[in-house]
Amino acid sequence: MPVATYVRDHVGRLYRVGETDVEVSGRSRRTVLWAAWAAMLAAGIGQYGFGALIPHLQDRWSVPELFWALALWTVCQAGTAFPAAWLRQQKRLTPAGAMWIGAVLTGAGFCTLGQGQLVGYAVLGGIGAGLVYATCLGTIVRWYPERVTRKVAFVSGAFAYGSVPFVLAAGMLLGNLSGFLTQAAIVITVVLAVTGTLLKDPPEHWWPPHIPPREWALDRARVPNRAALKEFRTHEAMRCGTFWWLYGGVAFAAAVSLYDLAYLPLFVGDNTLGAIALATLAAATGTGRVLVGWISDRIGRRKALVWTLATGGVAQFVLLYSQNVTGLLVGATLAGLGTGCCYSLLVGVTREYFGETNGAQNFGVLYTAKAAGALIAAVVLASQGPAFAFVAAGVLGLAGAVLTRHLSQPGRPRL
């Protein structure tokens, strides 16, 4: 039986080496990766699929009421990240337990929506999706410490493009909406419950034995994305200006993204074409996260974040002034690439700026910027006409890019 040993690198980071993934958990980390990916496919339907349902729900509720429901769902989903990370850190919640709770709540959210309860969808579905999101990303970060951003991008991308079949089916829906949502709830609950049984955390500080940790740490010191100079606790990170520049950029991006999801089908007017545009946006968001994660390894997380947010801002003007289907789909693609890709970069930026020891909790606090963005979108964008709203969304996206240009590692001179 292999014996684990602990080593430290040149900056004092601790590594547990000598054990394979199968030896410490009974399953390969690739199995955990694919289980998390499948779970995220199902969990993201609550966010991206809701936009496709709005045209079918207008006979029960007004568009502002529906947008506020989506905003509340987002607040609950984003607000769950920090408590879930804290409970995981305190060993009070296992990955499987969190996934099973998330499965029940997510399925219940769709069932209540089918029964005409918006608040039930928003609160139950939002908390359930938040538990699944935080658990999947937190588990993958622990299993792939040497490739965090790429693997997080791969898993979080499924949260967006996994909803594409649902969006297209909802756009062509002509039958019983309640029955459609009940069937979706059953499938989602089963997928999340089954994948939850496969998620398990490795031992703390575990490191894959085939990669020498000290050599890896020295190589990492010479690339654009260098390790944090200090392990920040959450209250210490919140005293840094960089934390709030990043928070503001994510909040603005979230506001633009949520506005696009809810209003793009309505702006188009045709249900089928609106569903295709929304599916294009979701697919671009999911695949774009993988692409942006790969690019950020080469040019740096900050530059990648600035360019993605700027792309999302420009996309709003493309959508507003598009004159044909091609322009609409190009705008939807750019919007998906821009506004949704910041979340896959956020995990890496948080760990590289504020350290890895408290990375999950620091990410959980920064992820609440998505909730702040939902409130901005509901108050500023949803209350206005499409011309003003798309222009305002474009300005917010570009403002997010300007804010993230100020990012720098706390304690490290910029020059």
C-alpha positions in Angstrom: 0.0 0.0 0.0 1.6 3.3 -1.0 2.4 5.7 1.8 1.6 9.4 1.3 4.4 11.9 1.8 4.2 15.7 2.0 6.5 18.1 0.2 6.6 21.9 -0.1 7.6 24.1 -3.1 9.6 27.3 -3.1 6.7 29.4 -1.9 5.7 27.0 0.9 2.7 25.3 -0.7 2.0 21.8 0.6 1.5 18.8 -1.6 0.5 15.2 -0.7 2.2 12.9 -3.1 2.7 9.2 -3.7 -0.9 8.1 -4.1 -2.9 7.7 -7.3 -6.5 8.8 -7.7 -7.8 5.2 -7.7 -5.8 4.4 -4.5 -7.3 7.3 -2.5 -10.9 7.1 -3.7 -11.5 3.8 -5.5 -12.2 5.6 -8.8 -10.3 7.5 -11.4 -10.5 11.3 -11.4 -11.6 11.1 -15.0 -14.8 9.4 -13.8 -15.4 12.2 -11.4 -14.8 14.8 -14.2 -17.4 13.2 -16.5 -19.9 12.8 -13.6 -19.5 16.5 -12.8 -19.9 17.4 -16.5 -23.1 15.4 -16.8 -24.5 17.0 -13.7 -23.8 20.5 -15.0 -25.6 19.6 -18.3 -28.8 19.0 -16.3 -28.4 21.8 -13.7 -28.0 24.7 -16.2 -31.4 24.1 -17.8 -33.0 26.1 -14.9 -31.2 29.3 -16.1 -30.8 29.0 -19.9 -34.0 27.0 -20.4 -36.2 29.6 -18.6 -35.6 32.2 -21.4 -37.1 29.8 -23.9 -40.1 29.3 -21.7 -40.9 33.0 -21.4 -43.0 33.3 -24.6 -45.1 30.3 -23.4 -45.6 31.8 -19.9 -46.7 35.3 -20.9 -50.4 34.2 -20.8 -50.0 33.8 -17.0 -47.5 36.5 -16.0 -46.2 39.7 -17.4 -42.7 39.9 -18.9 -41.3 42.0 -15.9 -42.7 39.4 -13.5 -41.0 36.6 -15.4 -37.7 38.5 -15.5 -37.9 39.1 -11.7 -38.4 35.4 -11.3 -35.3 34.7 -13.3 -33.5 37.4 -11.2 -34.6 35.7 -8.0 -33.5 32.3 -9.3 -30.1 33.8 -10.1 -29.8 35.4 -6.6 -30.6 32.1 -5.0 -28.2 30.1 -7.2 -25.3 32.5 -6.8 -26.0 33.1 -3.1 -25.7 29.3 -2.4 -22.0 29.1 -3.5 -20.4 30.6 -0.4 -22.5 28.6 2.2 -21.9 25.4 0.2 -18.2 26.0 0.1 -18.1 26.8 3.8 -20.0 23.7 4.7 -17.7 21.6 2.5 -14.7 23.2 4.2 -16.1 22.4 7.6 -16.7 18.8 6.6 -20.5 19.2 7.3 -21.6 18.5 3.8 -20.3 15.7 1.5 -20.3 16.1 -2.3 -22.8 13.2 -2.7 -25.1 14.8 0.0 -25.0 18.2 -1.6 -25.8 16.7 -5.0 -28.8 14.7 -3.7 -30.2 17.8 -2.0 -29.6 19.7 -5.2 -31.3 17.1 -7.3 -34.5 17.2 -5.2 -34.6 21.0 -5.1 -33.9 21.4 -8.8 -36.5 18.9 -9.8 -39.0 20.5 -7.4 -38.4 23.9 -9.0 -39.5 22.7 -12.4 -42.5 20.9 -11.0 -43.6 24.0 -9.2 -43.2 26.1 -12.3 -45.4 23.6 -14.1 -48.0 24.1 -11.4 -47.9 27.9 -11.8 -45.7 28.8 -8.9 -42.9 31.3 -10.0 -41.5 31.8 -6.5 -41.2 28.0 -6.0 -39.2 27.7 -9.3 -37.0 30.6 -8.3 -36.2 29.7 -4.7 -36.1 25.9 -4.9 -34.7 25.6 -8.4 -32.1 28.4 -7.7 -30.8 26.8 -4.5 -30.7 23.4 -6.0 -28.8 24.5 -9.1 -26.4 26.5 -6.8 -25.6 23.4 -4.8 -24.9 21.4 -7.9 -22.8 24.2 -9.4 -20.7 24.8 -6.3 -20.2 21.1 -5.6 -19.2 20.1 -9.1 -16.6 23.0 -9.4 -15.3 22.5 -5.9 -14.8 18.8 -6.5 -13.0 19.3 -9.8 -10.7 21.9 -8.4 -9.5 19.4 -5.8 -9.0 16.6 -8.3 -7.2 18.7 -10.9 -4.9 21.1 -9.0 -2.4 21.2 -11.8 -5.0 22.2 -14.5 -7.7 24.1 -12.6 -8.8 26.6 -15.2 -9.1 24.2 -18.2 -11.0 21.6 -16.2 -13.3 24.1 -14.6 -14.0 25.6 -18.1 -14.8 22.2 -19.4 -17.3 21.4 -16.6 -18.8 24.9 -16.3 -19.3 25.0 -20.1 -21.8 22.2 -19.8 -23.9 24.4 -17.5 -24.6 26.5 -20.6 -24.6 24.3 -23.7 -26.4 21.4 -21.9 -29.6 23.4 -22.1 -29.6 23.6 -25.9 -31.9 20.5 -26.5 -34.3 21.9 -23.9 -34.3 25.3 -25.4 -35.0 24.0 -28.9 -37.8 21.7 -27.6 -39.3 24.6 -25.7 -39.2 26.8 -28.7 -41.3 24.4 -30.7 -43.5 23.3 -27.9 -47.2 23.2 -28.9 -48.6 20.7 -26.3 -49.0 20.6 -22.5 -46.5 22.9 -20.8 -47.1 21.4 -17.4 -46.4 17.9 -18.6 -43.3 19.0 -20.5 -41.9 20.5 -17.3 -42.8 17.5 -15.2 -41.0 15.2 -17.6 -37.9 17.5 -17.6 -38.0 17.6 -13.8 -37.9 13.8 -13.6 -35.0 13.5 -16.0 -33.0 16.2 -14.3 -33.5 14.8 -10.8 -32.4 11.3 -11.9 -29.3 12.6 -13.7 -28.2 14.7 -10.7 -28.9 11.9 -8.2 -27.0 9.3 -10.2 -24.0 11.5 -10.9 -23.9 12.6 -7.2 -23.0 9.0 -6.2 -19.8 9.3 -8.2 -18.5 12.5 -6.7 -16.0 12.2 -3.9 -13.2 14.5 -2.7 -9.6 13.5 -2.6 -7.5 13.9 0.6 -6.6 17.5 1.4 -3.5 18.7 -0.6 -3.6 15.6 -2.8 -1.4 15.9 -5.9 -1.2 13.5 -8.9 1.9 11.4 -8.6 3.0 11.6 -12.2 3.7 15.3 -12.0 6.7 16.5 -9.9 5.1 19.3 -7.8 8.3 21.4 -7.2 9.2 21.4 -10.9 5.6 22.3 -11.8 5.7 25.2 -9.3 8.9 26.5 -10.7 7.5 26.3 -14.3 4.4 28.1 -13.2 6.4 31.0 -11.8 7.5 31.8 -15.3 4.1 31.9 -17.0 1.6 34.8 -17.2 -0.6 33.3 -14.5 1.6 33.2 -11.4 0.7 31.9 -8.0 -0.6 34.2 -5.3 1.9 35.9 -3.0 -0.2 35.1 0.1 -3.0 32.9 1.2 -5.8 35.4 1.8 -8.7 34.6 4.1 -12.1 35.9 2.8 -12.2 39.0 5.0 -8.6 39.8 4.0 -9.3 39.5 0.3 -12.3 41.8 0.7 -10.0 44.5 1.9 -8.1 44.5 -1.4 -9.2 46.9 -4.2 -8.6 44.1 -6.7 -11.4 42.1 -5.1 -13.9 44.9 -5.8 -12.7 45.6 -9.3 -13.2 42.0 -10.1 -16.6 41.9 -8.3 -17.8 44.9 -10.3 -16.7 43.4 -13.7 -18.5 40.1 -13.0 -21.7 41.9 -11.8 -21.9 43.9 -15.0 -21.2 40.8 -17.2 -24.0 38.9 -15.3 -26.4 41.7 -15.8 -25.8 41.7 -19.6 -26.0 37.9 -19.8 -29.3 37.6 -17.9 -30.9 40.4 -19.9 -29.9 38.5 -23.2 -31.3 35.2 -22.0 -34.7 36.6 -21.0 -35.2 39.2 -23.8 -33.5 37.7 -26.8 -36.5 35.4 -27.7 -38.9 38.3 -27.1 -36.8 40.7 -29.2 -36.8 38.4 -32.1 -40.6 37.9 -32.0 -40.8 34.5 -33.7 -40.7 31.6 -31.1 -38.8 29.2 -33.3 -36.2 31.8 -34.4 -35.9 33.1 -30.9 -35.2 29.6 -29.5 -32.5 29.1 -32.2 -30.9 32.5 -31.2 -31.0 31.5 -27.5 -29.6 28.1 -28.3 -26.8 29.7 -30.2 -26.0 32.0 -27.3 -26.0 29.0 -24.8 -23.8 26.9 -27.1 -21.4 29.8 -27.6 -21.2 30.3 -23.9 -20.5 26.7 -23.1 -17.9 26.1 -25.9 -16.5 29.5 -25.4 -15.6 28.8 -21.8 -13.3 26.0 -22.9 -11.7 28.1 -25.6 -11.2 31.1 -23.3 -9.7 28.9 -20.6 -7.2 27.6 -23.1 -6.4 31.1 -24.3 -6.0 32.5 -20.8 -3.3 29.9 -20.1 -1.2 31.6 -22.8 -2.0 35.3 -22.6 -3.0 35.6 -18.9 -6.3 35.5 -17.1 -6.6 39.3 -16.8 -6.2 40.0 -20.5 -8.6 37.2 -21.4 -11.2 38.5 -19.0 -10.9 42.1 -20.4 -11.4 40.9 -24.0 -14.3 38.6 -23.2 -16.2 41.3 -21.4 -15.5 43.8 -24.2 -16.8 41.3 -26.7 -20.0 40.9 -24.7 -20.5 44.6 -24.7 -20.0 45.0 -28.4 -22.4 42.1 -29.0 -25.3 44.1 -27.6 -25.0 46.7 -30.4 -24.7 43.9 -33.0 -28.0 42.4 -31.7 -29.7 45.8 -31.6 -28.8 46.8 -35.2 -28.9 43.4 -36.9 -31.1 43.4 -40.0 -31.3 39.7 -40.8 -31.0 36.3 -39.3 -27.2 36.1 -39.9 -26.6 39.3 -38.0 -28.8 38.0 -35.2 -26.9 34.7 -34.9 -23.6 36.5 -35.0 -24.7 38.8 -32.2 -25.9 35.9 -30.1 -22.6 34.1 -30.6 -20.6 37.1 -29.6 -22.9 37.7 -26.6 -22.4 34.1 -25.5 -18.6 34.2 -25.9 -18.4 37.5 -24.1 -20.7 37.6 -21.1 -20.8 34.0 -20.1 -17.1 33.1 -20.2 -16.1 35.2 -17.2 -17.3 32.5 -14.8 -14.8 29.9 -16.0 -12.0 32.4 -15.6 -13.2 33.5 -12.1 -12.1 30.3 -10.4 -8.5 30.7 -11.8 -8.3 34.4 -11.1 -9.5 33.9 -7.5 -6.9 31.2 -6.8 -4.1 33.1 -8.5 -4.8 36.4 -6.8 -5.9 35.3 -3.3 -4.5 31.8 -2.8 -5.8 28.3 -2.9 -6.3 27.4 0.8 -9.5 29.5 1.0 -10.1 29.5 -2.8 -13.6 28.0 -2.6 -14.9 30.4 -0.1 -13.3 33.4 -1.8 -14.8 32.3 -5.1 -18.2 31.8 -3.4 -18.2 35.5 -2.3 -17.1 36.7 -5.7 -19.7 34.6 -7.4 -22.4 36.5 -5.5 -21.6 39.3 -8.1 -23.8 37.3 -10.4 -26.7 37.9 -7.9 -25.9 41.6 -7.9 -25.9 41.6 -11.7 -29.3 40.0 -11.7 -30.7 42.9 -9.6 -29.0 45.4 -11.9 -30.6 43.8 -14.9 -34.0 43.7 -13.3 -34.0 47.3 -12.2 -32.1 49.0 -15.0 -32.6 46.9 -18.1 -35.9 45.1 -17.7 -37.9 48.3 -17.0 -36.9 49.9 -20.3 -37.6 49.4 -24.0 -35.4 47.2 -26.1 -33.5 50.1 -27.7 -32.4 51.7 -24.4 -31.9 48.3 -22.8 -29.5 46.9 -25.4 -27.5 50.2 -25.5 -27.3 50.2 -21.7 -26.3 46.5 -21.7 -23.6 47.3 -24.1 -22.3 50.1 -22.0 -22.4 47.8 -18.9 -20.4 45.2 -20.7 -17.7 47.6 -21.8 -17.7 49.1 -18.3 -16.9 45.6 -16.9 -14.0 45.4 -19.3 -12.7 48.7 -18.0 -13.0 47.6 -14.4 -11.1 44.4 -14.9 -8.2 46.2 -16.6 -7.3 47.4 -13.1 -6.8 43.9 -11.8 -3.4 43.0 -10.3 -2.1 40.5 -7.8 -2.3 41.9 -4.3 1.3 42.7 -3.2 2.9 42.4 -6.6 4.0 45.6 -8.4 2.3 45.9 -11.8 5.6 47.0 -13.5 
